[in-house]
Amino acid sequence: MVQSVSQIEHKDPVHRLPPRRAAAVDHPAAVHLPSLHEEVSAAGPPRLRANRRCGWRYCAGLTARITVRGREAEIIADVDVCVAGGGPAGLGAALAAARQGARVCLLERYGFLGGNFTAASVGTVCGLYVNEGGTFDYVTRGIAQEVADALQSAGSAFGPIPFKETAVLLYVPWAAKRLFDHLVSEQERLTLFLHALVSDVVVAVDSEGDSTLEAVVVATKRGPQAVRARAFVDATGDADLLAFADAPTTIGGPGERQIASMQFVMEHVDVAGVMDAGGLETLASVIAEHGSHLSRDSGAVLPTFRPGEVIGAMTRVRGPDGEALDTTDLAQVTYGELEGRRLAEEAATFLVEHMPGFAEAFLADTAPVLGVRETRRAVGEYVLTGSDVAEQARFDDAIAAGAWPQEYHVRGRSTEYHFLPPGGYYQVPLRSLRPLRLRNVWVAGRCVSADHHALASLRVMGPSMALGQAAGTAAVLMACCDRDDAEGVRASLVEQGAYLG
Ligand SMILES: Cc1cc2nc3c(=O)[nH]c(=O)nc-3n(C[C@H](O)[C@H](O)[C@H](O)COP(=O)(O)OP(=O)(O)OC[C@H]3O[C@@H](n4cnc5c(N)ncnc54)[C@H](O)[C@@H]3O)c2cc1C
């Protein structure tokens, strides 16, 4: 017999919060968050806490399982190369593949492209430059340089801006969003699907246990739909395709995984006043003096060069246990989004109260989503290591070069940097883009086959675009010619203007 919703709610404990938890006396944030205009008590705003039953506040704490029925899925695209994830890596891959004449399908779960570039409003592109004794030259050329140049010539980015021993490109996230719209729209052979969350894969396994990906399944409002391709790029940042295909992946444990952050935008800032007062050095000393309650002891306010606007990079969003969240888990990522907005509001209030130039400023918004630095990544034919980065490794099958320092958001409230010497760079081998046991898949961006210490450098957006360009190029060679040799990929990348070191 069909039950009404109210019957279900009253009879089925699965759908009902026990009265004790609904009252949430030990979770004040569940019933009350301070409003923008409300006085926050001397003890500070209420903190979200872990649910005692499952460890996470937004977790039903259930362990039961249910069988999901097998269903047919309509094939919405049948292409040469399918790229999952439209962040810096996925964009690099899709553009490179389409420009070489392949029929490409790019799948992105949000309503816009860019990944952390736009969705997390990170505010600077790192890893573009190598320090040549005080002057800066591009170390990631190709599509990464093209994006940087296009943003700069539109007046929406400025660089290289010296930062510690290296340099960055400051940019406007909105401009990047529109640039990516244009870049993909220019490619006639590229089919873009937004709001397309890849939720499963279809795999054929041969007698030796090697798998070939036949299709990816996309969760849509019309149920599951599929994209079939000859070759695939996993640029999801979380190695989703690999995980769905049961290919080897790994994720760092406590202390071995970067902590997430929630960026935020402030308007009506006296940016010149901030600079005159000493900029980031003053920010660090103001935090040292008044900001022991903040989640981060330094961070930055990044001018977008639009009047009175800065991006705040001043939060560190940990789990209730103080460790990095695993944002592939729904309960943890939900916790992170709410906690991130709380920390952003706390940091913005602090800036208004204590930082010169912010007296008239206001918090305009947080980034669209929590910024995630590190989760699951591939275990590939080669695992790039922290020593490879520090010792500037060279590889015969190099497909990109990186020069960004190892940048850790892991311990305490500070950010730790380990710089390469001036002019120093390392190479990345094609084998780090090749997952084990999957014949026709390449991986790119922050889920490549690298250890935590190599990823601390390689994960930033300049190299991510370069790795994407290499993965897209390798996927084309596989799709068109059944080739997976490094020489072909390297020759094509050089022709495309990429720098391999
Ligand atoms: C707070 C923060 C600050 C940072 N600051 C900087 C900085 O200043 N400069 C810099 O260069 N780098 C910075 N980084 C690092 C950098 O942003 C990322 O490492 C980089 O964006 C990685 O690119 P990616 O394409 O591999 O992954 P992402 O940028 O994470 O993109 C992955 C894309 O895949 C999509 N996706 C994921 N899963 C699926 C799925 N199943 N189906 C469909 N689509 C999917 C996502 O929506 C996203 O668009 C920062 C990161 C964070 C979190």
The ligand as an ORCA input file, in Angstrom:
! r2SCAN-3c Opt
* xyz 0 1
  C      41.057     27.726     -1.540
  C      42.017     27.390     -2.619
  C      42.915     28.351     -3.025
  C      43.771     28.087     -4.065
  N      44.587     29.070     -4.497
  C      45.205     28.920     -5.655
  C      45.827     30.020     -6.271
  O      45.825     31.125     -5.738
  N      46.400     29.808     -7.470
  C      46.420     28.596     -8.085
  O      46.944     28.479     -9.179
  N      45.865     27.521     -7.517
  C      45.233     27.668     -6.332
  N      44.609     26.603     -5.761
  C      44.755     25.262     -6.364
  C      43.949     25.101     -7.630
  O      42.811     25.899     -7.620
  C      43.522     23.670     -7.924
  O      44.421     22.744     -7.479
  C      43.237     23.530     -9.411
  O      42.061     24.243     -9.673
  C      43.133     22.100     -9.851
  O      42.513     22.034    -11.112
  P      41.670     20.743    -11.521
  O      41.071     21.048    -12.841
  O      42.506     19.551    -11.359
  O      40.555     20.623    -10.384
  P      39.344     21.568    -10.015
  O      39.712     22.996    -10.147
  O      38.869     21.079     -8.714
  O      38.263     21.242    -11.146
  C      37.583     20.012    -11.207
  C      36.317     20.228    -12.018
  O      35.658     18.996    -12.211
  C      34.286     19.130    -11.894
  N      33.836     17.820    -11.427
  C      34.234     17.170    -10.325
  N      33.655     15.968    -10.246
  C      32.863     15.859    -11.315
  C      32.005     14.836    -11.794
  N      31.881     13.675    -11.135
  N      31.322     15.054    -12.940
  C      31.446     16.232    -13.623
  N      32.241     17.233    -13.206
  C      32.965     17.044    -12.079
  C      34.257     20.187    -10.827
  O      32.992     20.783    -10.709
  C      35.329     21.143    -11.314
  O      34.828     22.076    -12.241
  C      43.764     26.821     -4.698
  C      42.878     25.846     -4.278
  C      42.009     26.130     -3.258
  C      41.033     25.091     -2.849
*
